[in-house]
């Protein structure tokens, strides 16, 4: 076993330390169980001697009763020891799974951007299961068989040392085979786990995107994708199974030949009068115990290699550094005033290409700022820097004059509420989804938030009211209903800073009106940053920040920006289909209101067309 593998196994057994007394008691019981089992060949030999007429203190019936007593007592001891060991193993599994999940929750968005959900779920489930099997089942079997081998080896040495040499010749060869097999099994086991995670990812993506799959009639395609991934898993598992299948039987075959040699040599010893028939039977039984135990240990060794691969995959998560976490000098803040400041902020993802470049922007407490620009302009990136989903590559984002990196994440995000364009609800009840905003809120506070979000009436009309399950990702609710639940969640949190990602862009007119009204209540008195995909939204903003190719190219009110011959004016003219954009005068507020009521919102295709034209 390599040094990294040994290190990982040592780390794994540190999880065992809190339950060592359970293991110590279980181990003591295993010693007793093994001792009782080793009494069987000796008693059986006495029974053979009694049958052949040798003078013994006990009759055959008494010897049989002794054997029954031994096995009943051993069964009781095994029940208790297995329970204690299982309890310890399951406790270790719980701790390990909780640590891995805790680590997953602490990692930033950049970690998830490069990994698939199905793969992470596979590590959390199947990999931990492999480790649990090794800890719970194999540790007990390992201990029992090691004790059996040691005890049987001592006893056969006492019975006849010459026959013992025959057995000892086999052990080094079996050890060498085990080492060679282990080297082949470990990488294959890791490959099987990786392939299994990949097939899980394919299934998870297709199931979560079932609406898209069915709308494009791609059921057959998705089945073929999954079958291809499952077939790759099958091929890797088959190679592993082939090696594993030959391992134990090969060791067993070696000991079978050793037993034949013992039987032949032992018969010579009996003929020479140096060994009784009962002692030969006892020796053969002890030899069988050693042979079967070594075969079992060989299987355990192969499974241990699998556990090493699974353990490495788990520790990869536990060892992943946190790219966005509390710095040593970070301090909690109370309720913020809500001033957001960007000072020479630039940001690049792993590719190294800056998607935001040298942004300077100061947002006053209670101000509403709209971020406008073509797709890829950097709006979402700027948005994600405020709750520290990412840290800027250079420059600083500040809240009330304090660099966000000097504020604890918990207190920073406690001051920020987010209503995304694509609402995410959890598969619980309406009540549970609203209370996600503040878990300790009272029933009255929860209902007040729902009323503020225009959600209370439709919730009461649901079959079970606030206790109605919403389905996975809120599939049982309409888009407008999901958005209003999300707004109620944000209202309940009562943040000082509000981030809105155009929450009405995909709603019908009636739902949009209800959501807009709810958002209007939510924004009162809060610093609000809106990603505006539709220019009709920006009318509620105090100022508009226009982004293009990662840079802040314009900043001002609606009227100020219309008066300039810039990107915002062009976006506005495109939306309202003014023929001559060079001569059309800026529209007064009254005309703007009428145009907003009558004209359609721009589509993403129109934005893309504008970007290409520039």
C-alpha positions as CSV (number, residue, x, y, z in Angstrom):
1,X,0.0,0.0,0.0
2,X,1.4,3.4,-1.0
3,X,2.2,6.1,1.5
4,X,-0.7,8.4,0.6
5,X,-3.1,5.4,0.9
6,X,-1.6,4.5,4.3
7,X,-2.0,8.2,5.3
8,X,-5.7,8.2,4.2
9,X,-6.4,5.0,6.1
10,X,-4.8,6.5,9.2
11,X,-7.0,9.6,8.9
12,X,-10.0,7.3,8.4
13,X,-9.3,5.4,11.6
14,X,-9.1,8.7,13.5
15,X,-12.9,8.7,13.1
16,X,-12.9,5.5,15.0
17,X,-11.2,7.0,18.1
18,X,-14.4,8.3,19.7
19,X,-15.9,4.8,19.7
20,X,-12.8,2.9,20.7
21,X,-14.4,1.4,23.9
22,X,-17.1,-0.2,21.8
23,X,-14.4,-1.6,19.6
24,X,-12.3,-2.8,22.6
25,X,-15.2,-4.6,24.1
26,X,-16.2,-6.1,20.7
27,X,-12.5,-7.2,20.2
28,X,-12.4,-8.9,23.6
29,X,-15.6,-10.8,22.7
30,X,-14.0,-11.8,19.3
31,X,-11.1,-13.3,21.2
32,X,-13.5,-15.3,23.3
33,X,-15.4,-16.3,20.1
34,X,-12.3,-17.4,18.4
35,X,-11.1,-19.4,21.4
36,X,-14.4,-21.2,21.5
37,X,-14.2,-21.9,17.8
38,X,-10.7,-23.3,18.2
39,X,-11.9,-25.7,20.8
40,X,-14.0,-27.4,18.1
41,X,-11.2,-29.3,16.3
42,X,-9.7,-30.5,19.7
43,X,-13.0,-31.7,21.0
44,X,-13.7,-33.4,17.6
45,X,-10.4,-35.2,17.8
46,X,-11.3,-36.4,21.3
47,X,-14.6,-37.7,19.8
48,X,-12.8,-39.6,17.1
49,X,-10.4,-41.1,19.6
50,X,-13.4,-42.1,21.8
51,X,-15.1,-43.8,18.8
52,X,-11.9,-45.7,17.9
53,X,-11.8,-47.1,21.5
54,X,-9.3,-44.9,23.2
55,X,-9.7,-44.5,27.0
56,X,-11.0,-40.9,27.7
57,X,-12.5,-39.3,30.8
58,X,-15.7,-38.3,28.9
59,X,-18.2,-40.5,26.9
60,X,-19.0,-39.7,23.3
61,X,-22.4,-38.3,24.4
62,X,-20.8,-36.0,26.9
63,X,-18.3,-34.8,24.3
64,X,-21.2,-34.0,21.9
65,X,-23.0,-32.0,24.6
66,X,-19.8,-30.1,25.2
67,X,-19.7,-29.3,21.4
68,X,-23.3,-28.0,21.5
69,X,-22.5,-25.9,24.6
70,X,-19.4,-24.4,22.9
71,X,-21.4,-23.4,19.7
72,X,-24.4,-21.9,21.7
73,X,-22.1,-19.8,23.8
74,X,-20.1,-18.7,20.8
75,X,-23.4,-17.6,19.0
76,X,-24.3,-15.5,22.0
77,X,-20.9,-13.9,22.1
78,X,-21.0,-13.2,18.4
79,X,-24.4,-11.5,18.6
80,X,-23.2,-9.1,21.2
81,X,-19.9,-8.4,19.5
82,X,-21.4,-7.8,16.1
83,X,-23.9,-5.4,17.5
84,X,-21.2,-3.4,19.3
85,X,-19.1,-3.3,16.2
86,X,-22.0,-2.3,13.9
87,X,-22.9,0.5,16.3
88,X,-19.4,1.8,16.2
89,X,-19.1,1.4,12.4
90,X,-22.4,3.1,11.7
91,X,-21.4,6.0,14.1
92,X,-18.2,6.4,12.2
93,X,-20.1,6.4,8.9
94,X,-22.5,9.1,10.2
95,X,-19.6,11.3,11.3
96,X,-17.7,10.9,8.0
97,X,-20.8,11.6,5.9
98,X,-21.7,14.6,8.0
99,X,-18.1,16.0,7.7
100,X,-18.1,15.6,4.0
101,X,-21.5,17.2,3.6
102,X,-20.5,20.0,5.9
103,X,-17.4,20.6,3.8
104,X,-19.5,20.6,0.6
105,X,-21.7,23.3,2.1
106,X,-18.7,25.4,3.1
107,X,-17.1,25.4,-0.4
108,X,-17.7,28.3,-2.8
109,X,-19.4,28.4,-6.2
110,X,-16.2,27.9,-8.1
111,X,-15.9,24.4,-6.6
112,X,-19.4,23.5,-7.9
113,X,-18.8,25.2,-11.3
114,X,-16.3,22.5,-12.2
115,X,-18.1,19.5,-10.8
116,X,-21.4,17.6,-11.5
117,X,-24.1,17.2,-8.9
118,X,-24.4,13.5,-9.5
119,X,-20.7,12.9,-8.9
120,X,-20.8,14.7,-5.5
121,X,-23.9,12.8,-4.5
122,X,-22.2,9.5,-5.5
123,X,-19.3,10.3,-3.3
124,X,-21.6,11.1,-0.4
125,X,-23.6,7.9,-0.8
126,X,-21.8,5.1,-2.6
127,X,-18.3,6.0,-1.5
128,X,-19.3,6.3,2.2
129,X,-21.1,3.0,1.8
130,X,-17.9,1.3,0.6
131,X,-16.1,2.7,3.6
132,X,-18.9,1.6,6.0
133,X,-18.7,-2.0,4.6
134,X,-15.0,-2.1,5.3
135,X,-15.3,-0.7,8.8
136,X,-18.4,-2.6,9.9
137,X,-18.3,-6.0,8.2
138,X,-14.7,-6.4,7.3
139,X,-13.1,-5.3,10.5
140,X,-15.1,-7.9,12.4
141,X,-14.2,-10.6,9.9
142,X,-10.6,-9.5,9.8
143,X,-10.2,-9.7,13.6
144,X,-12.0,-13.0,13.8
145,X,-9.9,-14.6,11.1
146,X,-6.6,-13.3,12.3
147,X,-7.3,-14.7,15.7
148,X,-8.3,-18.0,14.2
149,X,-5.1,-18.2,12.1
150,X,-2.8,-17.4,15.1
151,X,-4.6,-19.7,17.5
152,X,-4.8,-22.6,15.0
153,X,-1.1,-22.1,14.1
154,X,-0.1,-22.4,17.7
155,X,-2.3,-25.5,18.3
156,X,-1.1,-27.4,15.2
157,X,2.5,-26.6,16.3
158,X,1.7,-28.3,19.6
159,X,0.0,-31.3,17.9
160,X,2.9,-32.0,15.4
161,X,5.6,-29.6,14.5
162,X,6.6,-31.5,11.3
163,X,3.1,-31.2,9.8
164,X,3.2,-27.5,10.8
165,X,6.1,-26.9,8.4
166,X,3.9,-27.9,5.5
167,X,1.4,-25.2,6.4
168,X,4.1,-22.5,6.9
169,X,5.6,-23.1,3.5
170,X,2.3,-21.8,1.9
171,X,2.0,-18.6,3.9
172,X,4.8,-16.5,2.2
173,X,3.5,-17.5,-1.3
174,X,-0.1,-16.5,-0.3
175,X,1.2,-13.1,1.0
176,X,3.1,-12.4,-2.2
177,X,-0.1,-13.2,-4.3
178,X,-2.1,-10.9,-2.0
179,X,0.3,-8.0,-2.6
180,X,0.3,-8.4,-6.4
181,X,-3.5,-8.6,-6.5
182,X,-3.8,-5.5,-4.3
183,X,-1.8,-3.5,-6.8
184,X,-4.2,-4.4,-9.5
185,X,-7.4,-4.0,-7.5
186,X,-6.8,-0.5,-6.1
187,X,-6.8,1.5,-9.4
188,X,-9.6,-0.5,-10.8
189,X,-11.7,0.1,-7.7
190,X,-11.1,3.9,-8.1
191,X,-12.1,3.6,-11.7
192,X,-15.3,1.8,-10.9
193,X,-16.3,4.5,-8.4
194,X,-15.5,7.3,-10.9
195,X,-17.6,5.6,-13.6
196,X,-20.4,5.1,-11.2
197,X,-20.3,8.8,-10.3
198,X,-20.4,9.7,-14.0
199,X,-23.5,7.5,-14.7
200,X,-25.2,9.0,-11.6
201,X,-24.5,12.5,-13.0
202,X,-26.1,11.6,-16.3
203,X,-29.2,10.3,-14.6
204,X,-29.4,13.3,-12.2
205,X,-29.2,15.8,-15.1
206,X,-31.8,14.0,-17.2
207,X,-34.2,13.7,-14.2
208,X,-33.8,17.3,-13.1
209,X,-34.3,18.5,-16.7
210,X,-37.2,16.1,-17.5
211,X,-39.3,19.0,-18.9
212,X,-36.6,19.8,-21.5
213,X,-36.1,16.2,-22.3
214,X,-39.7,15.6,-23.0
215,X,-40.3,18.9,-24.8
216,X,-37.5,17.9,-27.3
217,X,-38.5,14.3,-27.4
218,X,-35.1,13.2,-26.3
219,X,-36.1,10.3,-24.0
220,X,-34.4,7.7,-26.3
221,X,-31.3,9.9,-26.5
222,X,-31.1,10.2,-22.7
223,X,-31.6,6.5,-22.3
224,X,-28.7,5.9,-24.7
225,X,-26.5,8.3,-22.8
226,X,-27.3,6.6,-19.5
227,X,-26.8,3.1,-21.0
228,X,-23.4,4.2,-22.4
229,X,-22.3,5.5,-19.0
230,X,-23.7,2.4,-17.2
231,X,-22.0,0.1,-19.7
232,X,-18.7,1.8,-19.0
233,X,-19.3,1.2,-15.3
234,X,-20.2,-2.4,-16.1
235,X,-17.0,-2.9,-18.0
236,X,-14.8,-1.5,-15.2
237,X,-16.8,-3.5,-12.6
238,X,-16.4,-6.6,-14.6
239,X,-12.6,-6.3,-14.8
240,X,-12.6,-5.7,-11.0
241,X,-14.9,-8.7,-10.4
242,X,-12.7,-10.9,-12.6
243,X,-9.6,-10.2,-10.5
244,X,-11.5,-10.4,-7.3
245,X,-13.1,-13.7,-8.3
246,X,-9.7,-15.4,-8.9
247,X,-8.1,-14.0,-5.8
248,X,-9.8,-16.0,-3.0
249,X,-10.1,-19.3,-5.0
250,X,-6.4,-19.2,-5.9
251,X,-5.4,-18.8,-2.3
252,X,-7.8,-21.6,-1.4
253,X,-6.4,-23.9,-4.0
254,X,-2.9,-23.5,-2.6
255,X,-4.2,-24.5,0.9
256,X,-6.1,-27.4,-0.6
257,X,-2.9,-28.8,-1.9
258,X,-1.3,-28.1,1.5
259,X,-4.1,-30.1,3.1
260,X,-3.6,-33.0,0.7
261,X,0.1,-33.0,1.7
262,X,-0.9,-32.9,5.4
263,X,-3.3,-35.8,4.9
264,X,-0.6,-37.9,3.1
265,X,2.1,-37.0,5.6
266,X,-0.2,-37.4,8.5
267,X,-1.3,-40.8,7.5
268,X,2.4,-41.8,7.5
269,X,2.8,-40.4,11.0
270,X,-0.3,-42.3,12.2
271,X,1.1,-45.5,10.7
272,X,4.4,-44.9,12.5
273,X,2.6,-44.4,15.8
274,X,3.8,-40.8,16.2
275,X,0.3,-39.4,15.7
276,X,-3.2,-40.7,16.8
277,X,-6.2,-40.7,14.4
278,X,-7.9,-38.1,16.6
279,X,-4.8,-35.8,16.4
280,X,-4.7,-36.1,12.7
281,X,-8.4,-35.1,12.5
282,X,-7.8,-32.2,14.8
283,X,-4.8,-31.2,12.7
284,X,-6.8,-31.3,9.5
285,X,-9.6,-29.2,11.0
286,X,-7.1,-26.7,12.3
287,X,-5.5,-26.6,8.8
288,X,-8.9,-26.1,7.3
289,X,-9.5,-23.2,9.7
290,X,-6.2,-21.6,8.6
291,X,-6.9,-22.2,4.9
292,X,-10.4,-20.8,5.0
293,X,-9.3,-17.8,7.2
294,X,-6.4,-17.0,4.8
295,X,-8.9,-17.1,1.9
296,X,-11.3,-14.8,3.7
297,X,-8.4,-12.4,4.5
298,X,-7.5,-12.4,0.9
299,X,-11.0,-11.2,0.0
300,X,-10.9,-8.6,2.8
301,X,-7.5,-7.4,1.4
302,X,-9.1,-6.9,-2.0
303,X,-12.1,-5.0,-0.5
304,X,-9.6,-2.9,1.6
305,X,-8.1,-1.7,-1.7
306,X,-11.6,-0.6,-2.8
307,X,-12.1,1.2,0.5
308,X,-8.7,3.0,-0.1
309,X,-10.0,4.3,-3.4
310,X,-13.3,5.4,-1.9
311,X,-11.5,7.0,1.1
312,X,-9.3,9.0,-1.3
313,X,-12.3,10.3,-3.1
314,X,-13.9,11.4,0.2
315,X,-10.7,13.1,1.5
316,X,-10.3,14.9,-1.8
317,X,-13.5,16.8,-0.8
318,X,-12.4,17.3,2.8
319,X,-9.0,18.6,1.6
320,X,-10.4,21.0,-1.0
321,X,-9.3,24.5,0.1
322,X,-12.0,27.0,0.6
323,X,-11.6,29.8,-1.9
324,X,-14.2,32.1,-0.2
325,X,-14.2,31.8,3.6
326,X,-13.8,33.9,6.7
327,X,-10.3,35.5,6.8
328,X,-8.5,35.6,10.2
329,X,-9.3,39.3,10.7
330,X,-13.0,39.0,9.7
331,X,-15.5,40.4,12.2
332,X,-19.3,40.2,12.4
333,X,-21.4,43.2,11.8
334,X,-24.8,44.0,13.0
335,X,-27.6,45.6,10.9
336,X,-25.8,47.4,8.0
337,X,-26.8,50.8,6.6
338,X,-26.6,49.3,3.1
339,X,-23.9,51.4,1.3
340,X,-22.3,49.2,-1.4
341,X,-19.0,50.4,-2.9
342,X,-17.0,48.9,-5.8
343,X,-13.4,50.2,-5.9
344,X,-11.4,49.3,-9.0
345,X,-13.0,45.8,-9.0
346,X,-11.9,43.3,-11.6
347,X,-12.7,39.6,-11.7
348,X,-11.6,36.6,-13.8
349,X,-12.8,33.0,-13.6
350,X,-10.4,30.1,-13.9
351,X,-9.8,30.9,-17.6
352,X,-8.0,34.0,-16.6
353,X,-10.0,36.3,-18.9
354,X,-11.4,39.2,-17.0
355,X,-15.2,39.4,-17.2
356,X,-15.3,42.5,-15.0
357,X,-12.7,45.2,-15.4
358,X,-11.9,48.1,-13.1
359,X,-15.5,48.8,-11.9
360,X,-15.9,51.9,-9.7
361,X,-19.5,52.4,-8.3
362,X,-20.9,53.8,-5.1
363,X,-24.4,52.8,-4.1
364,X,-26.0,54.9,-1.3
365,X,-28.1,53.3,1.5
366,X,-31.7,52.8,0.2
367,X,-30.8,53.5,-3.4
368,X,-32.1,51.4,-6.2
369,X,-29.5,50.7,-8.9
370,X,-30.3,48.8,-12.2
371,X,-27.6,46.9,-14.0
372,X,-28.2,47.0,-17.7
373,X,-26.2,45.6,-20.6
374,X,-25.9,43.0,-23.3
375,X,-25.5,39.3,-22.5
376,X,-22.0,38.7,-21.2
377,X,-21.5,42.3,-20.1
378,X,-20.7,41.2,-16.5
379,X,-24.0,42.0,-14.7
380,X,-24.3,38.6,-13.0
381,X,-20.6,38.5,-12.0
382,X,-20.9,41.9,-10.4
383,X,-24.1,40.7,-8.7
384,X,-22.4,37.6,-7.3
385,X,-19.5,39.6,-5.8
386,X,-21.8,41.4,-3.4
387,X,-22.7,38.3,-1.2
388,X,-19.1,37.1,-1.7
389,X,-20.0,34.1,-3.8
390,X,-16.7,35.0,-5.4
391,X,-14.0,37.4,-4.4
392,X,-12.7,40.0,-6.8
393,X,-9.4,39.3,-8.5
394,X,-8.3,42.8,-7.8
395,X,-9.9,45.8,-6.1
396,X,-12.4,45.6,-3.3
397,X,-16.2,45.4,-2.7
398,X,-17.2,47.2,0.5
399,X,-20.3,47.3,2.7
400,X,-20.6,50.5,4.7
401,X,-16.9,51.2,4.0
402,X,-15.7,47.8,5.2
403,X,-14.0,45.4,2.7
404,X,-16.3,42.3,2.5
405,X,-13.3,40.1,3.2
406,X,-13.1,41.7,6.6
407,X,-16.7,40.8,7.4
408,X,-17.7,37.3,8.5
409,X,-19.7,35.5,5.8
410,X,-22.6,34.7,8.2
411,X,-23.1,38.4,9.2
412,X,-22.6,39.7,5.6
413,X,-25.2,37.3,4.1
414,X,-27.6,38.0,7.0
415,X,-27.8,41.5,5.6
416,X,-28.4,40.4,2.0
417,X,-31.6,39.0,0.4
418,X,-31.7,37.5,-3.1
419,X,-34.7,37.0,-5.4
420,X,-33.3,35.1,-8.4
421,X,-34.8,35.0,-11.9
422,X,-35.1,31.2,-11.7
423,X,-36.7,30.5,-8.3
424,X,-35.4,27.5,-6.3
425,X,-37.8,26.0,-3.9
426,X,-37.1,22.9,-1.8
427,X,-39.3,19.8,-1.8
428,X,-41.0,20.6,1.4
429,X,-44.2,22.5,2.3
430,X,-45.0,26.1,1.5
431,X,-44.5,26.9,5.2
432,X,-41.0,25.3,5.2
433,X,-40.0,27.2,2.1
434,X,-41.0,30.6,3.4
435,X,-39.5,29.9,6.8
436,X,-36.2,29.2,5.0
437,X,-35.8,33.0,5.2
438,X,-35.8,33.0,9.0
439,X,-36.2,29.6,10.7
440,X,-37.2,31.0,14.1
441,X,-40.0,33.3,12.7
442,X,-43.5,33.0,14.3
443,X,-46.6,31.9,12.4
444,X,-47.8,35.5,12.4
445,X,-44.5,36.8,10.9
446,X,-44.5,34.1,8.3
447,X,-48.1,34.9,7.2
448,X,-47.3,38.7,7.2
449,X,-44.4,38.0,4.8
450,X,-46.7,35.9,2.6
451,X,-49.3,38.8,2.5
452,X,-46.6,41.3,1.7
453,X,-45.5,39.0,-1.2
454,X,-49.1,38.7,-2.5
455,X,-48.9,35.0,-1.7
456,X,-51.3,34.5,1.2
457,X,-54.5,34.2,-0.8
458,X,-53.3,31.6,-3.3
459,X,-51.6,29.6,-0.5
460,X,-54.9,29.4,1.4
461,X,-56.5,28.1,-1.7
462,X,-54.1,25.2,-1.9
463,X,-55.3,21.8,-0.7
464,X,-53.5,21.9,2.6
465,X,-52.8,25.6,2.8
466,X,-49.3,26.4,4.1
467,X,-48.7,22.7,4.7
468,X,-49.1,21.8,1.0
469,X,-46.0,20.1,-0.4
470,X,-44.6,22.1,-3.3
471,X,-42.8,19.1,-5.0
472,X,-39.2,19.0,-6.1
473,X,-38.0,22.5,-7.0
474,X,-41.6,23.7,-6.5
475,X,-42.9,21.9,-9.6
476,X,-46.5,21.8,-8.2
477,X,-46.7,25.6,-8.3
478,X,-46.9,28.0,-11.2
479,X,-43.9,30.3,-12.0
480,X,-45.7,33.3,-10.5
481,X,-46.5,31.4,-7.3
482,X,-42.9,30.2,-7.0
483,X,-41.7,33.8,-7.3
484,X,-44.1,35.1,-4.7
485,X,-42.9,32.3,-2.3
486,X,-39.3,33.4,-3.0
487,X,-40.3,37.1,-2.3
488,X,-42.1,36.1,0.9
489,X,-38.9,34.3,2.0
490,X,-36.8,37.4,1.3
491,X,-39.4,39.6,3.1
492,X,-39.2,37.3,6.2
493,X,-35.4,37.6,6.2
494,X,-35.7,41.5,6.2
495,X,-32.4,42.2,4.6
496,X,-30.7,45.7,4.3
497,X,-29.4,44.9,0.8
498,X,-31.7,43.3,-1.8
499,X,-30.4,41.7,-5.0
500,X,-33.1,41.1,-7.7
501,X,-32.4,39.2,-10.9
502,X,-35.3,40.4,-13.1
503,X,-37.8,38.3,-11.2
504,X,-40.7,38.9,-13.6
505,X,-39.1,38.3,-17.1
506,X,-40.8,34.9,-17.7
507,X,-44.3,35.6,-16.1
508,X,-47.6,36.3,-17.6
509,X,-49.2,39.7,-17.3
510,X,-51.4,38.9,-14.3
511,X,-48.6,37.2,-12.4
512,X,-46.1,39.9,-13.3
513,X,-48.4,42.5,-11.9
514,X,-48.7,40.7,-8.5
515,X,-45.0,40.1,-8.4
516,X,-44.1,43.7,-9.3
517,X,-46.4,44.9,-6.5
518,X,-44.8,42.6,-4.0
519,X,-41.3,43.6,-5.1
520,X,-42.3,47.2,-4.7
521,X,-43.1,46.6,-1.0
522,X,-39.9,44.6,-0.6
523,X,-37.6,47.3,-1.9
524,X,-38.9,50.0,0.3
525,X,-36.1,51.4,2.5
526,X,-33.5,48.8,1.2
527,X,-30.5,49.2,-1.0
528,X,-31.5,47.3,-4.1
529,X,-29.5,46.1,-7.1
530,X,-31.5,44.9,-10.0
531,X,-30.3,43.0,-13.0
532,X,-32.6,44.4,-15.7
533,X,-33.1,42.2,-18.7
534,X,-36.1,44.3,-19.8
535,X,-35.8,48.1,-19.9
536,X,-39.3,48.6,-18.6
537,X,-37.9,47.5,-15.2
538,X,-35.4,50.3,-14.9
539,X,-38.0,53.0,-14.5
540,X,-38.2,52.2,-10.8
541,X,-34.4,52.7,-10.4
542,X,-32.8,55.9,-9.0
543,X,-29.8,55.3,-11.2
544,X,-28.9,53.0,-14.1
545,X,-25.4,51.4,-14.5
546,X,-24.8,50.3,-18.1
547,X,-22.2,47.6,-18.5
548,X,-20.5,46.4,-21.7
549,X,-17.7,43.9,-22.1
550,X,-17.1,43.9,-18.4
551,X,-16.7,47.7,-18.1
552,X,-19.0,50.3,-16.6
553,X,-19.6,52.5,-19.7
554,X,-22.5,54.7,-18.5
555,X,-24.1,55.7,-15.2
556,X,-27.0,58.0,-14.6
557,X,-30.8,58.4,-14.4
558,X,-33.0,57.3,-17.2
559,X,-33.4,60.8,-18.6
560,X,-29.7,61.5,-18.4
561,X,-28.8,58.4,-20.2
562,X,-31.4,58.9,-22.9
563,X,-29.9,62.4,-23.5
564,X,-26.6,60.8,-24.4
565,X,-25.8,58.9,-27.6
566,X,-24.7,55.8,-25.8
567,X,-25.4,52.1,-25.4
568,X,-28.4,52.7,-23.1
569,X,-30.1,55.0,-25.6
570,X,-29.6,52.4,-28.3
571,X,-31.1,49.7,-26.1
572,X,-34.0,52.0,-25.4
573,X,-34.6,52.8,-29.0
574,X,-34.4,49.2,-30.0
575,X,-37.0,48.2,-27.5
576,X,-39.5,50.9,-28.5
577,X,-38.8,50.4,-32.3
578,X,-37.9,54.0,-33.1
579,X,-36.9,54.1,-36.7
580,X,-34.3,56.9,-36.7
581,X,-32.2,56.5,-33.6
582,X,-29.9,59.4,-34.4
583,X,-32.7,62.0,-34.6
584,X,-35.3,60.7,-32.1
585,X,-35.4,63.0,-29.1
586,X,-35.3,61.7,-25.5
587,X,-38.8,60.8,-24.4
588,X,-40.4,62.6,-21.4
589,X,-41.5,60.6,-18.4
590,X,-45.2,60.7,-19.5
591,X,-44.4,59.2,-22.9
592,X,-42.1,56.7,-21.3
593,X,-44.9,55.5,-19.1
594,X,-47.3,55.2,-22.0
595,X,-44.7,53.4,-24.2
596,X,-44.0,51.0,-21.4
597,X,-47.6,50.1,-21.2
598,X,-48.0,49.5,-24.9
599,X,-44.7,48.2,-26.2
600,X,-43.4,44.6,-25.8
601,X,-40.3,44.0,-23.7
602,X,-37.1,43.2,-25.6
603,X,-36.2,39.6,-26.0
604,X,-32.8,38.0,-25.5
605,X,-32.6,37.6,-29.3
606,X,-33.0,41.4,-29.8
607,X,-30.3,42.1,-27.2
608,X,-28.0,39.7,-29.0
609,X,-28.7,41.3,-32.4
610,X,-27.9,44.7,-30.9
611,X,-24.6,43.4,-29.5
612,X,-23.6,42.0,-32.9
613,X,-24.5,45.3,-34.7
614,X,-22.2,47.2,-32.4
